[in-house]
């Protein structure tokens, strides 16, 4: 059995937008047309999390394990649509209607939706959600690696690089309305907002650390399915090592070496307190040693306020 995945969605009056953005136009046209006859799922499972935090892998494996259809990103949530939603230029109800096909699947994963997670959970009272968090140093580094940008520059100048409008809006901070001259600061604030967006009082949302998923992928998927109330349809052990996105290059530098003292301090200052509350310690000082990519999360002690996935019964 394969991975049951759908694309995204959107509405006919907005077809003209699709032709103005060449990198997304064909996908956006398909989404707008399919939205015309689609109905949003009454009780979807949302998979929230910052970009490059493991949302695609977890959502796809959950879909395979439970037999649910899944939306794994959709063009209608890219720029300029995400910024319009965040600014309130379009009401959430209209955004959902325009993207009805994306919201018609059993599992909906789109990192841009993370920043309206509370509003979505109110709009879908029958929904459940998973929020995936990742060590901030690893998460930000993964984004920069994805865009082939260095982490230790005083200013991360993306001019001349083939970076699409969505990633540019993320880097310059304009998407969330808090632009800073420094990309690392913008990315750190984005991580903080994503990691703390969901209130601790909503028991419909389960938080899982990407590092814990990596430790035992199949068991984590099984436990997340149980937490979401989705029956298991197949064992996904044979799928857990599938590359759902381009694999990162092998890392040979510690976080401190990669970011340099100034950028490392920026991330620590902005993200440190929230990261510690999620069980992440600041990477150890090392002038010449290498800290492996996943080893920044050394501490596995119980975390205050974290709603972990239930243990096996």
ChimeraX commands (.cxc) that place a marker at each C-alpha (Angstrom):
marker #1 position 0.00,0.00,0.00 radius 0.5
marker #1 position 1.40,3.41,-0.94 radius 0.5
marker #1 position 1.16,6.84,0.60 radius 0.5
marker #1 position -2.37,8.28,0.12 radius 0.5
marker #1 position -1.66,11.93,-0.60 radius 0.5
marker #1 position -3.60,14.72,-2.24 radius 0.5
marker #1 position -2.43,18.13,-3.33 radius 0.5
marker #1 position -3.90,21.47,-2.37 radius 0.5
marker #1 position -6.93,23.56,-3.35 radius 0.5
marker #1 position -8.43,26.89,-4.51 radius 0.5
marker #1 position -11.39,28.83,-6.06 radius 0.5
marker #1 position -12.37,29.87,-9.62 radius 0.5
marker #1 position -12.61,33.67,-9.18 radius 0.5
marker #1 position -8.94,33.64,-8.23 radius 0.5
marker #1 position -7.70,31.82,-11.35 radius 0.5
marker #1 position -6.05,35.00,-12.62 radius 0.5
marker #1 position -3.69,34.94,-9.64 radius 0.5
marker #1 position -2.33,31.60,-10.74 radius 0.5
marker #1 position -0.99,32.95,-14.02 radius 0.5
marker #1 position 0.91,35.78,-12.30 radius 0.5
marker #1 position 3.13,33.42,-10.28 radius 0.5
marker #1 position 4.91,31.19,-12.74 radius 0.5
marker #1 position 6.44,28.73,-10.26 radius 0.5
marker #1 position 3.05,27.83,-8.83 radius 0.5
marker #1 position 0.65,28.56,-11.66 radius 0.5
marker #1 position -0.26,25.06,-12.86 radius 0.5
marker #1 position -0.70,23.67,-9.37 radius 0.5
marker #1 position -2.66,26.71,-8.29 radius 0.5
marker #1 position -5.00,26.46,-11.28 radius 0.5
marker #1 position -5.72,22.82,-10.47 radius 0.5
marker #1 position -6.39,23.70,-6.86 radius 0.5
marker #1 position -8.75,26.56,-7.73 radius 0.5
marker #1 position -10.76,24.35,-10.09 radius 0.5
marker #1 position -10.99,21.41,-7.68 radius 0.5
marker #1 position -12.08,23.69,-4.84 radius 0.5
marker #1 position -15.21,24.58,-6.76 radius 0.5
marker #1 position -16.85,21.24,-6.00 radius 0.5
marker #1 position -14.98,20.23,-2.81 radius 0.5
marker #1 position -16.20,20.27,0.78 radius 0.5
marker #1 position -13.84,20.76,3.75 radius 0.5
marker #1 position -13.51,17.73,6.02 radius 0.5
marker #1 position -15.62,18.16,9.17 radius 0.5
marker #1 position -12.99,16.78,11.55 radius 0.5
marker #1 position -9.53,16.71,9.96 radius 0.5
marker #1 position -6.27,15.98,11.69 radius 0.5
marker #1 position -4.03,19.05,11.29 radius 0.5
marker #1 position -0.27,18.59,11.33 radius 0.5
marker #1 position 1.29,21.87,12.45 radius 0.5
marker #1 position 4.95,22.80,12.71 radius 0.5
marker #1 position 7.54,25.18,11.35 radius 0.5
marker #1 position 9.08,24.57,7.93 radius 0.5
marker #1 position 11.76,21.85,7.99 radius 0.5
marker #1 position 10.59,20.37,11.27 radius 0.5
marker #1 position 9.54,16.95,9.97 radius 0.5
marker #1 position 5.90,17.72,9.20 radius 0.5
marker #1 position 5.93,16.08,5.76 radius 0.5
marker #1 position 7.39,12.78,6.94 radius 0.5
marker #1 position 5.08,12.49,9.94 radius 0.5
marker #1 position 1.93,13.47,8.01 radius 0.5
marker #1 position 2.72,11.10,5.11 radius 0.5
marker #1 position 3.49,8.19,7.42 radius 0.5
marker #1 position 0.32,8.82,9.43 radius 0.5
marker #1 position -1.70,8.80,6.20 radius 0.5
marker #1 position -0.11,5.52,5.14 radius 0.5
marker #1 position -0.60,3.94,8.57 radius 0.5
marker #1 position -4.25,4.95,8.91 radius 0.5
marker #1 position -5.45,4.87,5.30 radius 0.5
marker #1 position -6.37,8.54,5.42 radius 0.5
marker #1 position -6.02,10.88,2.46 radius 0.5
marker #1 position -3.61,13.74,3.13 radius 0.5
marker #1 position -2.82,17.21,1.86 radius 0.5
marker #1 position 0.94,17.76,1.98 radius 0.5
marker #1 position 1.31,21.49,1.30 radius 0.5
marker #1 position -0.76,23.46,-1.18 radius 0.5
marker #1 position -0.10,26.38,-3.48 radius 0.5
marker #1 position -2.97,28.41,-2.08 radius 0.5
marker #1 position -1.05,28.79,1.19 radius 0.5
marker #1 position 2.12,30.13,-0.43 radius 0.5
marker #1 position 2.87,33.78,-1.05 radius 0.5
marker #1 position 1.09,36.09,-1.44 radius 0.5
marker #1 position -1.83,34.19,0.08 radius 0.5
marker #1 position -0.26,33.36,3.46 radius 0.5
marker #1 position 0.58,37.01,4.16 radius 0.5
marker #1 position -2.93,38.08,3.17 radius 0.5
marker #1 position -4.35,35.58,5.67 radius 0.5
marker #1 position -2.02,36.67,8.48 radius 0.5
marker #1 position -2.76,40.36,7.90 radius 0.5
marker #1 position -6.49,39.75,7.91 radius 0.5
marker #1 position -6.89,40.82,4.27 radius 0.5
marker #1 position -8.89,37.62,3.77 radius 0.5
marker #1 position -11.12,36.06,6.41 radius 0.5
marker #1 position -10.23,32.53,7.52 radius 0.5
marker #1 position -13.64,31.28,6.40 radius 0.5
marker #1 position -13.01,32.60,2.88 radius 0.5
marker #1 position -9.48,31.18,2.85 radius 0.5
marker #1 position -10.87,27.74,3.71 radius 0.5
marker #1 position -13.55,28.05,1.04 radius 0.5
marker #1 position -11.03,29.07,-1.61 radius 0.5
marker #1 position -8.85,26.11,-0.58 radius 0.5
marker #1 position -11.69,23.66,-0.01 radius 0.5
marker #1 position -9.95,20.74,-1.70 radius 0.5
marker #1 position -6.87,21.11,0.50 radius 0.5
marker #1 position -9.14,21.03,3.55 radius 0.5
marker #1 position -11.20,18.09,2.25 radius 0.5
marker #1 position -8.68,15.40,3.22 radius 0.5
marker #1 position -8.49,13.51,6.50 radius 0.5
marker #1 position -5.01,14.85,7.27 radius 0.5
marker #1 position -4.05,18.43,6.43 radius 0.5
marker #1 position -0.38,19.38,6.60 radius 0.5
marker #1 position 0.80,22.83,5.58 radius 0.5
marker #1 position 3.38,24.68,7.71 radius 0.5
marker #1 position 1.81,28.05,6.87 radius 0.5
marker #1 position -1.35,27.00,8.75 radius 0.5
marker #1 position 0.67,26.70,11.97 radius 0.5
marker #1 position 0.47,30.45,12.47 radius 0.5
marker #1 position -3.32,30.42,12.47 radius 0.5
marker #1 position -3.61,27.15,14.41 radius 0.5
marker #1 position -5.82,28.48,17.25 radius 0.5
marker #1 position -8.25,30.03,14.76 radius 0.5
marker #1 position -8.37,26.82,12.70 radius 0.5
marker #1 position -9.09,24.71,15.77 radius 0.5
marker #1 position -11.96,27.06,16.60 radius 0.5
marker #1 position -13.24,26.88,13.03 radius 0.5
marker #1 position -13.12,23.06,13.09 radius 0.5
marker #1 position -14.46,22.05,16.54 radius 0.5
marker #1 position -14.23,18.35,15.62 radius 0.5
marker #1 position -10.60,18.55,14.53 radius 0.5
marker #1 position -7.54,17.21,16.29 radius 0.5
marker #1 position -3.97,18.35,15.70 radius 0.5
marker #1 position -0.34,17.43,16.08 radius 0.5
marker #1 position 2.25,20.15,16.63 radius 0.5
marker #1 position 5.78,19.08,15.71 radius 0.5
marker #1 position 8.66,20.93,17.30 radius 0.5
marker #1 position 12.36,20.62,16.56 radius 0.5
marker #1 position 15.50,21.90,18.25 radius 0.5
marker #1 position 15.73,25.56,17.13 radius 0.5
marker #1 position 19.39,25.35,16.13 radius 0.5
marker #1 position 18.73,22.28,13.97 radius 0.5
marker #1 position 15.49,23.69,12.56 radius 0.5
marker #1 position 17.00,27.02,11.51 radius 0.5
marker #1 position 20.09,25.30,10.18 radius 0.5
marker #1 position 17.93,22.97,8.09 radius 0.5
marker #1 position 16.12,25.94,6.55 radius 0.5
marker #1 position 19.39,27.65,5.67 radius 0.5
marker #1 position 20.79,24.40,4.26 radius 0.5
marker #1 position 17.63,23.98,2.17 radius 0.5
marker #1 position 18.20,27.45,0.69 radius 0.5
marker #1 position 21.98,26.95,0.44 radius 0.5
marker #1 position 22.69,29.95,2.69 radius 0.5
marker #1 position 25.58,30.14,5.15 radius 0.5
marker #1 position 24.73,30.35,8.84 radius 0.5
marker #1 position 27.60,32.47,10.13 radius 0.5
marker #1 position 27.27,35.65,8.07 radius 0.5
marker #1 position 26.48,38.99,9.75 radius 0.5
marker #1 position 23.78,39.51,7.11 radius 0.5
marker #1 position 22.34,36.65,5.08 radius 0.5
marker #1 position 22.05,38.30,1.68 radius 0.5
marker #1 position 19.88,36.18,-0.62 radius 0.5
marker #1 position 20.15,38.55,-3.59 radius 0.5
marker #1 position 20.88,36.78,-6.83 radius 0.5
marker #1 position 19.82,33.40,-5.46 radius 0.5
marker #1 position 16.90,31.44,-6.87 radius 0.5
marker #1 position 14.69,31.76,-3.79 radius 0.5
marker #1 position 10.95,31.81,-4.32 radius 0.5
marker #1 position 8.66,34.54,-2.89 radius 0.5
marker #1 position 7.47,32.35,0.00 radius 0.5
marker #1 position 10.98,31.60,1.27 radius 0.5
marker #1 position 11.98,35.26,0.80 radius 0.5
marker #1 position 9.03,36.38,2.92 radius 0.5
marker #1 position 10.07,33.87,5.59 radius 0.5
marker #1 position 13.70,35.00,5.55 radius 0.5
marker #1 position 12.99,38.71,5.68 radius 0.5
marker #1 position 10.27,38.32,8.32 radius 0.5
marker #1 position 7.64,40.18,6.33 radius 0.5
marker #1 position 5.26,37.21,6.26 radius 0.5
marker #1 position 4.60,37.48,10.00 radius 0.5
marker #1 position 4.87,41.26,10.11 radius 0.5
marker #1 position 8.06,41.53,12.17 radius 0.5
marker #1 position 10.81,42.14,9.64 radius 0.5
marker #1 position 14.37,42.43,10.96 radius 0.5
marker #1 position 17.52,43.26,9.05 radius 0.5
marker #1 position 18.93,39.88,10.06 radius 0.5
marker #1 position 17.54,36.65,8.64 radius 0.5
marker #1 position 18.67,34.52,11.59 radius 0.5
marker #1 position 16.71,36.73,14.00 radius 0.5
marker #1 position 13.64,36.44,11.76 radius 0.5
marker #1 position 13.97,32.66,11.62 radius 0.5
marker #1 position 14.45,32.46,15.39 radius 0.5
marker #1 position 11.31,34.52,16.02 radius 0.5
marker #1 position 9.43,32.34,13.56 radius 0.5
marker #1 position 10.56,29.20,15.41 radius 0.5
marker #1 position 9.43,30.75,18.71 radius 0.5
marker #1 position 6.01,31.64,17.36 radius 0.5
marker #1 position 5.49,28.20,15.85 radius 0.5
marker #1 position 6.61,26.39,19.01 radius 0.5
marker #1 position 4.35,28.43,21.31 radius 0.5
marker #1 position 1.33,29.10,19.08 radius 0.5
marker #1 position -0.90,26.42,20.61 radius 0.5
marker #1 position -2.26,26.99,24.09 radius 0.5
marker #1 position -1.55,24.42,26.78 radius 0.5
marker #1 position -5.27,24.20,27.56 radius 0.5
marker #1 position -6.30,22.64,24.23 radius 0.5
marker #1 position -6.26,18.89,24.81 radius 0.5
marker #1 position -7.08,18.27,21.14 radius 0.5
marker #1 position -3.48,19.16,20.24 radius 0.5
marker #1 position -0.63,16.71,20.80 radius 0.5
marker #1 position 2.95,17.99,20.77 radius 0.5
marker #1 position 5.73,15.73,19.55 radius 0.5
marker #1 position 9.43,16.44,19.21 radius 0.5
marker #1 position 11.01,15.64,15.86 radius 0.5
marker #1 position 13.98,14.13,17.68 radius 0.5
marker #1 position 11.70,11.68,19.52 radius 0.5
marker #1 position 10.13,10.70,16.20 radius 0.5
marker #1 position 13.60,10.04,14.78 radius 0.5
marker #1 position 14.43,7.79,17.72 radius 0.5
marker #1 position 11.61,5.35,16.87 radius 0.5
marker #1 position 9.61,6.39,13.84 radius 0.5
marker #1 position 7.21,3.46,13.54 radius 0.5
marker #1 position 6.32,3.47,17.24 radius 0.5
marker #1 position 5.81,7.25,17.22 radius 0.5
marker #1 position 3.44,7.02,14.25 radius 0.5
marker #1 position 1.48,4.27,15.98 radius 0.5
marker #1 position 1.16,6.31,19.16 radius 0.5
marker #1 position 0.23,9.51,17.28 radius 0.5
marker #1 position -2.49,7.65,15.41 radius 0.5
marker #1 position -3.87,6.39,18.69 radius 0.5
marker #1 position -3.77,9.89,20.19 radius 0.5
marker #1 position -5.67,11.22,17.16 radius 0.5
marker #1 position -8.27,8.45,17.38 radius 0.5
marker #1 position -7.34,6.98,13.99 radius 0.5
marker #1 position -7.32,3.19,13.62 radius 0.5
marker #1 position -4.16,1.64,12.19 radius 0.5
marker #1 position -4.54,0.02,8.76 radius 0.5
marker #1 position -0.98,-1.05,8.04 radius 0.5
marker #1 position 2.49,-1.29,9.53 radius 0.5
marker #1 position 4.73,1.47,8.12 radius 0.5
marker #1 position 8.07,0.08,9.25 radius 0.5
marker #1 position 9.08,-0.42,5.61 radius 0.5
marker #1 position 8.36,3.24,4.82 radius 0.5
marker #1 position 10.04,5.06,7.68 radius 0.5
marker #1 position 13.36,5.58,5.89 radius 0.5
marker #1 position 11.77,6.95,2.74 radius 0.5
marker #1 position 13.13,10.42,1.84 radius 0.5
marker #1 position 10.01,12.60,1.77 radius 0.5
marker #1 position 12.14,15.64,0.95 radius 0.5
marker #1 position 15.65,16.20,-0.36 radius 0.5
marker #1 position 18.12,14.83,2.16 radius 0.5
marker #1 position 20.38,17.33,3.87 radius 0.5
marker #1 position 24.09,17.19,3.24 radius 0.5
marker #1 position 26.18,15.52,5.92 radius 0.5
marker #1 position 26.99,17.98,8.67 radius 0.5
marker #1 position 30.59,18.34,9.77 radius 0.5
marker #1 position 30.31,21.44,11.98 radius 0.5
marker #1 position 28.82,21.87,15.43 radius 0.5
marker #1 position 25.97,24.34,15.85 radius 0.5
marker #1 position 28.35,26.92,17.35 radius 0.5
marker #1 position 30.79,26.50,14.49 radius 0.5
marker #1 position 28.07,26.64,11.85 radius 0.5
marker #1 position 26.34,29.77,13.15 radius 0.5
marker #1 position 29.33,31.59,14.59 radius 0.5
marker #1 position 29.26,33.37,17.94 radius 0.5
marker #1 position 26.96,36.25,16.93 radius 0.5
marker #1 position 24.26,34.24,15.17 radius 0.5
marker #1 position 24.40,31.48,17.77 radius 0.5
marker #1 position 23.75,34.11,20.46 radius 0.5
marker #1 position 20.81,35.51,18.49 radius 0.5
marker #1 position 19.08,32.13,18.42 radius 0.5
marker #1 position 19.88,31.39,22.06 radius 0.5
marker #1 position 18.54,34.76,23.18 radius 0.5
marker #1 position 15.26,34.49,21.26 radius 0.5
marker #1 position 14.54,30.75,21.51 radius 0.5
marker #1 position 16.40,29.59,24.62 radius 0.5
marker #1 position 13.66,29.81,27.23 radius 0.5
marker #1 position 10.96,28.20,25.08 radius 0.5
marker #1 position 13.41,25.56,23.84 radius 0.5
marker #1 position 14.31,24.62,27.41 radius 0.5
marker #1 position 10.61,24.26,28.29 radius 0.5
marker #1 position 10.36,21.72,25.45 radius 0.5
marker #1 position 13.34,19.74,26.72 radius 0.5
marker #1 position 16.07,21.20,24.53 radius 0.5
marker #1 position 19.40,22.22,25.99 radius 0.5
marker #1 position 21.70,24.77,24.39 radius 0.5
marker #1 position 24.37,22.92,22.38 radius 0.5
marker #1 position 27.53,22.39,24.43 radius 0.5
marker #1 position 30.47,24.71,23.84 radius 0.5
marker #1 position 32.97,23.11,21.52 radius 0.5
marker #1 position 35.87,24.82,19.79 radius 0.5
marker #1 position 36.93,21.82,17.75 radius 0.5
marker #1 position 34.54,18.94,18.43 radius 0.5
marker #1 position 31.61,18.17,16.17 radius 0.5
marker #1 position 28.09,17.95,17.52 radius 0.5
marker #1 position 25.99,15.59,15.35 radius 0.5
marker #1 position 22.83,17.02,13.79 radius 0.5
marker #1 position 20.38,15.42,16.22 radius 0.5
marker #1 position 22.52,15.52,19.35 radius 0.5
marker #1 position 21.68,19.06,20.46 radius 0.5
marker #1 position 18.65,17.54,22.20 radius 0.5
marker #1 position 20.53,15.77,24.98 radius 0.5
marker #1 position 18.08,16.09,27.82 radius 0.5
marker #1 position 15.08,13.75,27.89 radius 0.5
marker #1 position 13.67,14.68,31.27 radius 0.5
marker #1 position 9.92,15.28,31.73 radius 0.5
marker #1 position 8.92,18.65,30.28 radius 0.5
marker #1 position 6.54,21.05,32.01 radius 0.5
marker #1 position 3.56,21.95,29.82 radius 0.5
marker #1 position 4.40,19.47,27.06 radius 0.5
marker #1 position 1.54,17.17,26.13 radius 0.5
marker #1 position 3.48,14.10,25.02 radius 0.5
marker #1 position 1.98,11.33,22.97 radius 0.5
marker #1 position 0.58,8.60,25.20 radius 0.5
marker #1 position 2.81,5.67,26.07 radius 0.5
marker #1 position 1.88,2.21,24.85 radius 0.5
marker #1 position -1.03,0.78,26.80 radius 0.5
marker link #1:1,2 radius 0.2
marker link #1:2,3 radius 0.2
marker link #1:3,4 radius 0.2
marker link #1:4,5 radius 0.2
marker link #1:5,6 radius 0.2
marker link #1:6,7 radius 0.2
marker link #1:7,8 radius 0.2
marker link #1:8,9 radius 0.2
marker link #1:9,10 radius 0.2
marker link #1:10,11 radius 0.2
marker link #1:11,12 radius 0.2
marker link #1:12,13 radius 0.2
marker link #1:13,14 radius 0.2
marker link #1:14,15 radius 0.2
marker link #1:15,16 radius 0.2
marker link #1:16,17 radius 0.2
marker link #1:17,18 radius 0.2
marker link #1:18,19 radius 0.2
marker link #1:19,20 radius 0.2
marker link #1:20,21 radius 0.2
marker link #1:21,22 radius 0.2
marker link #1:22,23 radius 0.2
marker link #1:23,24 radius 0.2
marker link #1:24,25 radius 0.2
marker link #1:25,26 radius 0.2
marker link #1:26,27 radius 0.2
marker link #1:27,28 radius 0.2
marker link #1:28,29 radius 0.2
marker link #1:29,30 radius 0.2
marker link #1:30,31 radius 0.2
marker link #1:31,32 radius 0.2
marker link #1:32,33 radius 0.2
marker link #1:33,34 radius 0.2
marker link #1:34,35 radius 0.2
marker link #1:35,36 radius 0.2
marker link #1:36,37 radius 0.2
marker link #1:37,38 radius 0.2
marker link #1:38,39 radius 0.2
marker link #1:39,40 radius 0.2
marker link #1:40,41 radius 0.2
marker link #1:41,42 radius 0.2
marker link #1:42,43 radius 0.2
marker link #1:43,44 radius 0.2
marker link #1:44,45 radius 0.2
marker link #1:45,46 radius 0.2
marker link #1:46,47 radius 0.2
marker link #1:47,48 radius 0.2
marker link #1:48,49 radius 0.2
marker link #1:49,50 radius 0.2
marker link #1:50,51 radius 0.2
marker link #1:51,52 radius 0.2
marker link #1:52,53 radius 0.2
marker link #1:53,54 radius 0.2
marker link #1:54,55 radius 0.2
marker link #1:55,56 radius 0.2
marker link #1:56,57 radius 0.2
marker link #1:57,58 radius 0.2
marker link #1:58,59 radius 0.2
marker link #1:59,60 radius 0.2
marker link #1:60,61 radius 0.2
marker link #1:61,62 radius 0.2
marker link #1:62,63 radius 0.2
marker link #1:63,64 radius 0.2
marker link #1:64,65 radius 0.2
marker link #1:65,66 radius 0.2
marker link #1:66,67 radius 0.2
marker link #1:67,68 radius 0.2
marker link #1:68,69 radius 0.2
marker link #1:69,70 radius 0.2
marker link #1:70,71 radius 0.2
marker link #1:71,72 radius 0.2
marker link #1:72,73 radius 0.2
marker link #1:73,74 radius 0.2
marker link #1:74,75 radius 0.2
marker link #1:75,76 radius 0.2
marker link #1:76,77 radius 0.2
marker link #1:77,78 radius 0.2
marker link #1:78,79 radius 0.2
marker link #1:79,80 radius 0.2
marker link #1:80,81 radius 0.2
marker link #1:81,82 radius 0.2
marker link #1:82,83 radius 0.2
marker link #1:83,84 radius 0.2
marker link #1:84,85 radius 0.2
marker link #1:85,86 radius 0.2
marker link #1:86,87 radius 0.2
marker link #1:87,88 radius 0.2
marker link #1:88,89 radius 0.2
marker link #1:89,90 radius 0.2
marker link #1:90,91 radius 0.2
marker link #1:91,92 radius 0.2
marker link #1:92,93 radius 0.2
marker link #1:93,94 radius 0.2
marker link #1:94,95 radius 0.2
marker link #1:95,96 radius 0.2
marker link #1:96,97 radius 0.2
marker link #1:97,98 radius 0.2
marker link #1:98,99 radius 0.2
marker link #1:99,100 radius 0.2
marker link #1:100,101 radius 0.2
marker link #1:101,102 radius 0.2
marker link #1:102,103 radius 0.2
marker link #1:103,104 radius 0.2
marker link #1:104,105 radius 0.2
marker link #1:105,106 radius 0.2
marker link #1:106,107 radius 0.2
marker link #1:107,108 radius 0.2
marker link #1:108,109 radius 0.2
marker link #1:109,110 radius 0.2
marker link #1:110,111 radius 0.2
marker link #1:111,112 radius 0.2
marker link #1:112,113 radius 0.2
marker link #1:113,114 radius 0.2
marker link #1:114,115 radius 0.2
marker link #1:115,116 radius 0.2
marker link #1:116,117 radius 0.2
marker link #1:117,118 radius 0.2
marker link #1:118,119 radius 0.2
marker link #1:119,120 radius 0.2
marker link #1:120,121 radius 0.2
marker link #1:121,122 radius 0.2
marker link #1:122,123 radius 0.2
marker link #1:123,124 radius 0.2
marker link #1:124,125 radius 0.2
marker link #1:125,126 radius 0.2
marker link #1:126,127 radius 0.2
marker link #1:127,128 radius 0.2
marker link #1:128,129 radius 0.2
marker link #1:129,130 radius 0.2
marker link #1:130,131 radius 0.2
marker link #1:131,132 radius 0.2
marker link #1:132,133 radius 0.2
marker link #1:133,134 radius 0.2
marker link #1:134,135 radius 0.2
marker link #1:135,136 radius 0.2
marker link #1:136,137 radius 0.2
marker link #1:137,138 radius 0.2
marker link #1:138,139 radius 0.2
marker link #1:139,140 radius 0.2
marker link #1:140,141 radius 0.2
marker link #1:141,142 radius 0.2
marker link #1:142,143 radius 0.2
marker link #1:143,144 radius 0.2
marker link #1:144,145 radius 0.2
marker link #1:145,146 radius 0.2
marker link #1:146,147 radius 0.2
marker link #1:147,148 radius 0.2
marker link #1:148,149 radius 0.2
marker link #1:149,150 radius 0.2
marker link #1:150,151 radius 0.2
marker link #1:151,152 radius 0.2
marker link #1:152,153 radius 0.2
marker link #1:153,154 radius 0.2
marker link #1:154,155 radius 0.2
marker link #1:155,156 radius 0.2
marker link #1:156,157 radius 0.2
marker link #1:157,158 radius 0.2
marker link #1:158,159 radius 0.2
marker link #1:159,160 radius 0.2
marker link #1:160,161 radius 0.2
marker link #1:161,162 radius 0.2
marker link #1:162,163 radius 0.2
marker link #1:163,164 radius 0.2
marker link #1:164,165 radius 0.2
marker link #1:165,166 radius 0.2
marker link #1:166,167 radius 0.2
marker link #1:167,168 radius 0.2
marker link #1:168,169 radius 0.2
marker link #1:169,170 radius 0.2
marker link #1:170,171 radius 0.2
marker link #1:171,172 radius 0.2
marker link #1:172,173 radius 0.2
marker link #1:173,174 radius 0.2
marker link #1:174,175 radius 0.2
marker link #1:175,176 radius 0.2
marker link #1:176,177 radius 0.2
marker link #1:177,178 radius 0.2
marker link #1:178,179 radius 0.2
marker link #1:179,180 radius 0.2
marker link #1:180,181 radius 0.2
marker link #1:181,182 radius 0.2
marker link #1:182,183 radius 0.2
marker link #1:183,184 radius 0.2
marker link #1:184,185 radius 0.2
marker link #1:185,186 radius 0.2
marker link #1:186,187 radius 0.2
marker link #1:187,188 radius 0.2
marker link #1:188,189 radius 0.2
marker link #1:189,190 radius 0.2
marker link #1:190,191 radius 0.2
marker link #1:191,192 radius 0.2
marker link #1:192,193 radius 0.2
marker link #1:193,194 radius 0.2
marker link #1:194,195 radius 0.2
marker link #1:195,196 radius 0.2
marker link #1:196,197 radius 0.2
marker link #1:197,198 radius 0.2
marker link #1:198,199 radius 0.2
marker link #1:199,200 radius 0.2
marker link #1:200,201 radius 0.2
marker link #1:201,202 radius 0.2
marker link #1:202,203 radius 0.2
marker link #1:203,204 radius 0.2
marker link #1:204,205 radius 0.2
marker link #1:205,206 radius 0.2
marker link #1:206,207 radius 0.2
marker link #1:207,208 radius 0.2
marker link #1:208,209 radius 0.2
marker link #1:209,210 radius 0.2
marker link #1:210,211 radius 0.2
marker link #1:211,212 radius 0.2
marker link #1:212,213 radius 0.2
marker link #1:213,214 radius 0.2
marker link #1:214,215 radius 0.2
marker link #1:215,216 radius 0.2
marker link #1:216,217 radius 0.2
marker link #1:217,218 radius 0.2
marker link #1:218,219 radius 0.2
marker link #1:219,220 radius 0.2
marker link #1:220,221 radius 0.2
marker link #1:221,222 radius 0.2
marker link #1:222,223 radius 0.2
marker link #1:223,224 radius 0.2
marker link #1:224,225 radius 0.2
marker link #1:225,226 radius 0.2
marker link #1:226,227 radius 0.2
marker link #1:227,228 radius 0.2
marker link #1:228,229 radius 0.2
marker link #1:229,230 radius 0.2
marker link #1:230,231 radius 0.2
marker link #1:231,232 radius 0.2
marker link #1:232,233 radius 0.2
marker link #1:233,234 radius 0.2
marker link #1:234,235 radius 0.2
marker link #1:235,236 radius 0.2
marker link #1:236,237 radius 0.2
marker link #1:237,238 radius 0.2
marker link #1:238,239 radius 0.2
marker link #1:239,240 radius 0.2
marker link #1:240,241 radius 0.2
marker link #1:241,242 radius 0.2
marker link #1:242,243 radius 0.2
marker link #1:243,244 radius 0.2
marker link #1:244,245 radius 0.2
marker link #1:245,246 radius 0.2
marker link #1:246,247 radius 0.2
marker link #1:247,248 radius 0.2
marker link #1:248,249 radius 0.2
marker link #1:249,250 radius 0.2
marker link #1:250,251 radius 0.2
marker link #1:251,252 radius 0.2
marker link #1:252,253 radius 0.2
marker link #1:253,254 radius 0.2
marker link #1:254,255 radius 0.2
marker link #1:255,256 radius 0.2
marker link #1:256,257 radius 0.2
marker link #1:257,258 radius 0.2
marker link #1:258,259 radius 0.2
marker link #1:259,260 radius 0.2
marker link #1:260,261 radius 0.2
marker link #1:261,262 radius 0.2
marker link #1:262,263 radius 0.2
marker link #1:263,264 radius 0.2
marker link #1:264,265 radius 0.2
marker link #1:265,266 radius 0.2
marker link #1:266,267 radius 0.2
marker link #1:267,268 radius 0.2
marker link #1:268,269 radius 0.2
marker link #1:269,270 radius 0.2
marker link #1:270,271 radius 0.2
marker link #1:271,272 radius 0.2
marker link #1:272,273 radius 0.2
marker link #1:273,274 radius 0.2
marker link #1:274,275 radius 0.2
marker link #1:275,276 radius 0.2
marker link #1:276,277 radius 0.2
marker link #1:277,278 radius 0.2
marker link #1:278,279 radius 0.2
marker link #1:279,280 radius 0.2
marker link #1:280,281 radius 0.2
marker link #1:281,282 radius 0.2
marker link #1:282,283 radius 0.2
marker link #1:283,284 radius 0.2
marker link #1:284,285 radius 0.2
marker link #1:285,286 radius 0.2
marker link #1:286,287 radius 0.2
marker link #1:287,288 radius 0.2
marker link #1:288,289 radius 0.2
marker link #1:289,290 radius 0.2
marker link #1:290,291 radius 0.2
marker link #1:291,292 radius 0.2
marker link #1:292,293 radius 0.2
marker link #1:293,294 radius 0.2
marker link #1:294,295 radius 0.2
marker link #1:295,296 radius 0.2
marker link #1:296,297 radius 0.2
marker link #1:297,298 radius 0.2
marker link #1:298,299 radius 0.2
marker link #1:299,300 radius 0.2
marker link #1:300,301 radius 0.2
marker link #1:301,302 radius 0.2
marker link #1:302,303 radius 0.2
marker link #1:303,304 radius 0.2
marker link #1:304,305 radius 0.2
marker link #1:305,306 radius 0.2
marker link #1:306,307 radius 0.2
marker link #1:307,308 radius 0.2
marker link #1:308,309 radius 0.2
marker link #1:309,310 radius 0.2
marker link #1:310,311 radius 0.2
marker link #1:311,312 radius 0.2
marker link #1:312,313 radius 0.2
view
